[in-house]
Amino acid sequence: MPAGTVARTETTFSVTVRDISGELARVSITASGAITDAQQTALVTAIANATNGRVEETNLTVSKAYTLVDVFDEAHNSVTIKLLCVYQNPSTGKTVRFELPAPDASLFADDGATAKQDNAQFTALNNAVLAIIGSGFTLTRAVLAQRSRRIVTRPAAPRATEPGQNSLPPNAPGLPPQ
């Protein structure tokens, strides 16, 4: 499917925060232009000072939005169906997974599950991925995969408040005040 022409470029800056239980949350902001180093530092500092969590990671992403084109209604038209490509670097043991959502049916052999590695579209995709992940990696598997998005619901957390200076709890947990 053609991607269309570039309509706009956006920059997204995200900050990942870890809480006391180890859960991660991401705070993101998107700008229509560039986000400077000074702006990134100011936002990270403000978040670090305003959260009870720990700033774990930052990420700056420049993305290009493309004009809309029609999507195709064919065999693999759901984004939960993917072409799963697994690359491995034998010298480092590192593995990279690349998943293409809603893959074109022409990418697969007659069995419907294995990628046709001599297909021109697959070759172009494979070469583009290899150019990004670096030398030493080889494609070890390219198959059809399907995963559903599973939403895990959590019970609501109890309301918590900050204790005042003179209303701190006793030293021993679970004991009534002395």
GROMACS elastic network, one bead per residue, 0.5 to 0.9 nm:
[ bonds ]
;  ai    aj funct       b0    kb
    1     4     6  0.89144   500
    1    69     6  0.84557   500
    1    70     6  0.85818   500
    1    71     6  0.77298   500
    1    72     6  0.79113   500
    1   104     6  0.83950   500
    2     5     6  0.89062   500
    2    69     6  0.75539   500
    3     6     6  0.85701   500
    3    66     6  0.66024   500
    3    67     6  0.75634   500
    3    68     6  0.79840   500
    3    69     6  0.71215   500
    4     7     6  0.87281   500
    4    66     6  0.57796   500
    4    67     6  0.52911   500
    4    68     6  0.66977   500
    4    69     6  0.63964   500
    5    65     6  0.86838   500
    5    66     6  0.55830   500
    5    67     6  0.57042   500
    5    68     6  0.87230   500
    6     9     6  0.78962   500
    6    64     6  0.65215   500
    6    65     6  0.60919   500
    6    67     6  0.63689   500
    7    64     6  0.74232   500
    7    65     6  0.57760   500
    7    66     6  0.52317   500
    7    67     6  0.57403   500
    8    32     6  0.80200   500
    8    63     6  0.85486   500
    8    64     6  0.58717   500
    8    65     6  0.54347   500
    8    66     6  0.72087   500
    8    67     6  0.88760   500
    9    32     6  0.66701   500
    9    33     6  0.71560   500
    9    62     6  0.70061   500
    9    63     6  0.56995   500
    9    65     6  0.61547   500
   10    30     6  0.67072   500
   10    31     6  0.58194   500
   10    33     6  0.59173   500
   10    34     6  0.76403   500
   10    61     6  0.82568   500
   10    62     6  0.57736   500
   10    63     6  0.52979   500
   10    64     6  0.62633   500
   10    65     6  0.75686   500
   11    29     6  0.83914   500
   11    30     6  0.56184   500
   11    31     6  0.53062   500
   11    32     6  0.63900   500
   11    33     6  0.61768   500
   11    34     6  0.59525   500
   11    35     6  0.67017   500
   11    60     6  0.71043   500
   11    61     6  0.56041   500
   11    63     6  0.61535   500
   11    64     6  0.87302   500
   12    28     6  0.66869   500
   12    29     6  0.56107   500
   12    31     6  0.63260   500
   12    32     6  0.88147   500
   12    34     6  0.88775   500
   12    35     6  0.80087   500
   12    59     6  0.80541   500
   12    60     6  0.58209   500
   12    61     6  0.50810   500
   12    62     6  0.63182   500
   12    63     6  0.77196   500
   13    27     6  0.83693   500
   13    28     6  0.56679   500
   13    29     6  0.55217   500
   13    30     6  0.64491   500
   13    31     6  0.83857   500
   13    35     6  0.75819   500
   13    40     6  0.74113   500
   13    58     6  0.73090   500
   13    59     6  0.57328   500
   13    61     6  0.63491   500
   13    62     6  0.87595   500
   14    26     6  0.64372   500
   14    27     6  0.54170   500
   14    29     6  0.64103   500
   14    30     6  0.86514   500
   14    57     6  0.82605   500
   14    58     6  0.56172   500
   14    59     6  0.52075   500
   14    60     6  0.65357   500
   14    61     6  0.83561   500
   15    25     6  0.83626   500
   15    26     6  0.56156   500
   15    27     6  0.52110   500
   15    28     6  0.64439   500
   15    43     6  0.87329   500
   15    44     6  0.70172   500
   15    47     6  0.83171   500
   15    55     6  0.69627   500
   15    56     6  0.75223   500
   15    57     6  0.58271   500
   15    59     6  0.65466   500
   16    24     6  0.66122   500
   16    25     6  0.56556   500
   16    27     6  0.63530   500
   16    28     6  0.86840   500
   16    54     6  0.84402   500
   16    55     6  0.60030   500
   16    56     6  0.54212   500
   16    57     6  0.50644   500
   16    58     6  0.61933   500
   16    59     6  0.83867   500
   17    23     6  0.82833   500
   17    24     6  0.56398   500
   17    25     6  0.53409   500
   17    26     6  0.62193   500
   17    27     6  0.78297   500
   17    47     6  0.88943   500
   17    48     6  0.86094   500
   17    51     6  0.83550   500
   17    53     6  0.57939   500
   17    54     6  0.53709   500
   17    56     6  0.53527   500
   17    57     6  0.72817   500
   18    21     6  0.79468   500
   18    22     6  0.56892   500
   18    23     6  0.55686   500
   18    25     6  0.65631   500
   18    26     6  0.89320   500
   18    52     6  0.89916   500
   18    53     6  0.53052   500
   18    54     6  0.52421   500
   18    55     6  0.65591   500
   18    56     6  0.62338   500
   19    22     6  0.53068   500
   19    23     6  0.54923   500
   19    24     6  0.65711   500
   19    25     6  0.82017   500
   19    52     6  0.71054   500
   19    54     6  0.65535   500
   20    23     6  0.74756   500
   20    52     6  0.82520   500
   20    53     6  0.66721   500
   20    54     6  0.84631   500
   24    56     6  0.85924   500
   27    47     6  0.89139   500
   30    33     6  0.87133   500
   30    35     6  0.88282   500
   31    34     6  0.69113   500
   31    35     6  0.70313   500
   32    35     6  0.89819   500
   34    62     6  0.82678   500
   35    38     6  0.83160   500
   35    39     6  0.62933   500
   35    40     6  0.68736   500
   35    60     6  0.83940   500
   36    39     6  0.51642   500
   36    40     6  0.63014   500
   36    41     6  0.87020   500
   37    40     6  0.50454   500
   37    41     6  0.61541   500
   37    42     6  0.85887   500
   38    41     6  0.51243   500
   38    42     6  0.61231   500
   38    43     6  0.86363   500
   39    42     6  0.51001   500
   39    43     6  0.61822   500
   39    44     6  0.86226   500
   40    43     6  0.52390   500
   40    44     6  0.61589   500
   40    45     6  0.85505   500
   40    58     6  0.88386   500
   40    60     6  0.88042   500
   41    44     6  0.51836   500
   41    45     6  0.60391   500
   41    46     6  0.85061   500
   42    45     6  0.51895   500
   42    46     6  0.60954   500
   42    47     6  0.85988   500
   43    46     6  0.50726   500
   43    47     6  0.60668   500
   43    48     6  0.84627   500
   44    47     6  0.51535   500
   44    48     6  0.59910   500
   44    49     6  0.85490   500
   44    55     6  0.77274   500
   44    58     6  0.81081   500
   45    48     6  0.50972   500
   45    49     6  0.61587   500
   45    50     6  0.85885   500
   46    49     6  0.52222   500
   46    50     6  0.61309   500
   46    51     6  0.86752   500
   47    50     6  0.50795   500
   47    51     6  0.59810   500
   47    55     6  0.78873   500
   48    51     6  0.56337   500
   48    52     6  0.79728   500
   48    53     6  0.76373   500
   48    54     6  0.68455   500
   48    55     6  0.61279   500
   49    52     6  0.81620   500
   50    53     6  0.88853   500
   51    54     6  0.75070   500
   51    55     6  0.86864   500
   53    56     6  0.88583   500
   55    58     6  0.80458   500
   66    69     6  0.87075   500
   71    77     6  0.81496   500
   72    77     6  0.67679   500
   72   104     6  0.89052   500
   73    76     6  0.80058   500
   73    77     6  0.58252   500
   74    77     6  0.57148   500
   74   104     6  0.80446   500
   74   105     6  0.76577   500
   75    78     6  0.87414   500
   75   102     6  0.88421   500
   75   103     6  0.88755   500
   75   104     6  0.78132   500
   75   105     6  0.62432   500
   76    79     6  0.80931   500
   76    80     6  0.89808   500
   76    81     6  0.63287   500
   76    82     6  0.81462   500
   76   101     6  0.87071   500
   76   102     6  0.52388   500
   76   103     6  0.59939   500
   76   104     6  0.65366   500
   76   105     6  0.64591   500
   77    80     6  0.87296   500
   77    81     6  0.76060   500
   77   101     6  0.85729   500
   77   102     6  0.50210   500
   77   103     6  0.74459   500
   77   104     6  0.80913   500
   78    81     6  0.56156   500
   78    82     6  0.84217   500
   78   101     6  0.73687   500
   78   102     6  0.51796   500
   78   103     6  0.86634   500
   79    82     6  0.67726   500
   79   100     6  0.83858   500
   79   103     6  0.83164   500
   79   146     6  0.88009   500
   80   101     6  0.65767   500
   80   102     6  0.70837   500
   80   145     6  0.83623   500
   80   146     6  0.56055   500
   80   147     6  0.53796   500
   80   148     6  0.57085   500
   80   149     6  0.75718   500
   81   100     6  0.83947   500
   81   101     6  0.59513   500
   81   102     6  0.54787   500
   81   103     6  0.73335   500
   81   144     6  0.72523   500
   81   145     6  0.58887   500
   81   147     6  0.66191   500
   81   148     6  0.84478   500
   82    99     6  0.57893   500
   82   100     6  0.51818   500
   82   102     6  0.56678   500
   82   103     6  0.60003   500
   82   143     6  0.82882   500
   82   144     6  0.58343   500
   82   145     6  0.51417   500
   82   146     6  0.59048   500
   82   147     6  0.79873   500
   83    98     6  0.80913   500
   83    99     6  0.55325   500
   83   100     6  0.50129   500
   83   101     6  0.66345   500
   83   102     6  0.77000   500
   83   103     6  0.59150   500
   83   104     6  0.89465   500
   83   107     6  0.85833   500
   83   108     6  0.89810   500
   83   113     6  0.88340   500
   83   114     6  0.89320   500
   83   115     6  0.77954   500
   83   142     6  0.67059   500
   83   143     6  0.57078   500
   83   145     6  0.61036   500
   83   146     6  0.85915   500
   84    97     6  0.70563   500
   84    98     6  0.59768   500
   84   100     6  0.66317   500
   84   101     6  0.88457   500
   84   141     6  0.76228   500
   84   142     6  0.54668   500
   84   143     6  0.53387   500
   84   144     6  0.60502   500
   84   145     6  0.60665   500
   85    96     6  0.83008   500
   85    97     6  0.58683   500
   85    98     6  0.51265   500
   85    99     6  0.62126   500
   85   100     6  0.82239   500
   85   126     6  0.85148   500
   85   139     6  0.69886   500
   85   140     6  0.76452   500
   85   141     6  0.56199   500
   85   143     6  0.67168   500
   85   144     6  0.89321   500
   86    95     6  0.70015   500
   86    96     6  0.58908   500
   86    98     6  0.64095   500
   86    99     6  0.86394   500
   86   138     6  0.84531   500
   86   139     6  0.59356   500
   86   140     6  0.56624   500
   86   141     6  0.51364   500
   86   142     6  0.64692   500
   86   143     6  0.89527   500
   87    94     6  0.84186   500
   87    95     6  0.56673   500
   87    96     6  0.51142   500
   87    97     6  0.63789   500
   87    98     6  0.80552   500
   87   130     6  0.85843   500
   87   137     6  0.58780   500
   87   138     6  0.52860   500
   87   140     6  0.54973   500
   87   141     6  0.71951   500
   88    91     6  0.89543   500
   88    92     6  0.85261   500
   88    93     6  0.66637   500
   88    94     6  0.58146   500
   88    96     6  0.63575   500
   88    97     6  0.88523   500
   88   136     6  0.80234   500
   88   137     6  0.51138   500
   88   138     6  0.55428   500
   88   139     6  0.65929   500
   88   140     6  0.65672   500
   89    92     6  0.56296   500
   89    93     6  0.54396   500
   89    94     6  0.54372   500
   89    95     6  0.65377   500
   89    96     6  0.86393   500
   89   135     6  0.83451   500
   89   136     6  0.52995   500
   89   138     6  0.64407   500
   90    93     6  0.50827   500
   90    94     6  0.73943   500
   90    95     6  0.89266   500
   90   136     6  0.73926   500
   90   137     6  0.74028   500
   90   138     6  0.83528   500
   91    94     6  0.82110   500
   91   136     6  0.74465   500
   91   137     6  0.89934   500
   92    95     6  0.88463   500
   92   136     6  0.86941   500
   94   137     6  0.85490   500
   95   137     6  0.83346   500
   96   133     6  0.80254   500
   96   137     6  0.85912   500
   98   129     6  0.80323   500
   99   145     6  0.86811   500
  100   103     6  0.61351   500
  102   105     6  0.89011   500
  103   106     6  0.84297   500
  103   107     6  0.72290   500
  103   108     6  0.89933   500
  103   144     6  0.85226   500
  104   107     6  0.58241   500
  104   108     6  0.80933   500
  105   108     6  0.58824   500
  105   109     6  0.88459   500
  105   112     6  0.78628   500
  106   109     6  0.77823   500
  106   115     6  0.88553   500
  106   116     6  0.82371   500
  106   119     6  0.79287   500
  106   121     6  0.85966   500
  107   112     6  0.89306   500
  107   114     6  0.84293   500
  107   115     6  0.55780   500
  107   116     6  0.56927   500
  107   117     6  0.80282   500
  107   119     6  0.64464   500
  107   120     6  0.87646   500
  107   121     6  0.71214   500
  107   122     6  0.61656   500
  108   111     6  0.75062   500
  108   112     6  0.54281   500
  108   113     6  0.61860   500
  108   114     6  0.54905   500
  108   116     6  0.51188   500
  108   117     6  0.85318   500
  108   119     6  0.85276   500
  108   143     6  0.81053   500
  108   144     6  0.80262   500
  109   112     6  0.55714   500
  109   113     6  0.69317   500
  109   114     6  0.56604   500
  109   115     6  0.57974   500
  109   116     6  0.51214   500
  109   117     6  0.88115   500
  110   113     6  0.80131   500
  110   114     6  0.81471   500
  110   116     6  0.88426   500
  111   114     6  0.66232   500
  112   115     6  0.80545   500
  112   143     6  0.88955   500
  112   144     6  0.76603   500
  113   142     6  0.86716   500
  113   143     6  0.54502   500
  113   145     6  0.80035   500
  114   117     6  0.88332   500
  114   141     6  0.85796   500
  114   142     6  0.62664   500
  114   144     6  0.64087   500
  115   118     6  0.87878   500
  115   119     6  0.83685   500
  115   122     6  0.77069   500
  115   141     6  0.86207   500
  115   142     6  0.54607   500
  115   143     6  0.56408   500
  115   144     6  0.74852   500
  116   119     6  0.54736   500
  116   122     6  0.71460   500
  116   123     6  0.89526   500
  116   142     6  0.85770   500
  117   120     6  0.81612   500
  117   122     6  0.61046   500
  117   123     6  0.63886   500
  117   126     6  0.86799   500
  117   142     6  0.83622   500
  118   121     6  0.87079   500
  118   122     6  0.72095   500
  118   123     6  0.65461   500
  119   122     6  0.52346   500
  119   123     6  0.60954   500
  119   124     6  0.86844   500
  120   123     6  0.50561   500
  120   124     6  0.61998   500
  120   125     6  0.86346   500
  121   124     6  0.52035   500
  121   125     6  0.62273   500
  121   126     6  0.85856   500
  122   125     6  0.50482   500
  122   126     6  0.59537   500
  122   127     6  0.84675   500
  123   126     6  0.50775   500
  123   127     6  0.60254   500
  123   128     6  0.85139   500
  124   127     6  0.52210   500
  124   128     6  0.61650   500
  124   129     6  0.87152   500
  125   128     6  0.51750   500
  125   129     6  0.62882   500
  125   130     6  0.86756   500
  126   129     6  0.52178   500
  126   130     6  0.61544   500
  126   131     6  0.85923   500
  126   139     6  0.81010   500
  127   130     6  0.50867   500
  127   131     6  0.60724   500
  127   132     6  0.87627   500
  128   131     6  0.51728   500
  128   132     6  0.65852   500
  128   133     6  0.89839   500
  129   132     6  0.52862   500
  129   133     6  0.62772   500
  129   134     6  0.85639   500
  130   133     6  0.52679   500
  130   134     6  0.59055   500
  130   135     6  0.72290   500
  130   137     6  0.70581   500
  130   138     6  0.79025   500
  130   139     6  0.86279   500
  131   134     6  0.56582   500
  131   135     6  0.76327   500
  132   135     6  0.88915   500
  133   136     6  0.89578   500
  133   137     6  0.74371   500
  134   137     6  0.67350   500
  135   138     6  0.84730   500
  139   142     6  0.74661   500
  147   150     6  0.88168   500
  154   157     6  0.83981   500
  156   159     6  0.87988   500
  157   160     6  0.84767   500
  163   166     6  0.80332   500
  163   167     6  0.59226   500
  163   168     6  0.59746   500
  163   169     6  0.82395   500
  164   167     6  0.51957   500
  164   168     6  0.67681   500
  165   168     6  0.66323   500
  168   171     6  0.88320   500
  169   172     6  0.84857   500
  169   173     6  0.82411   500
  169   177     6  0.75645   500
  170   173     6  0.70090   500
  170   174     6  0.87710   500
  170   175     6  0.74895   500
  170   176     6  0.76953   500
  170   177     6  0.58783   500
  170   178     6  0.77489   500
  171   175     6  0.85867   500
  172   175     6  0.60321   500
  172   176     6  0.88193   500
  173   176     6  0.85828   500
  175   178     6  0.83921   500
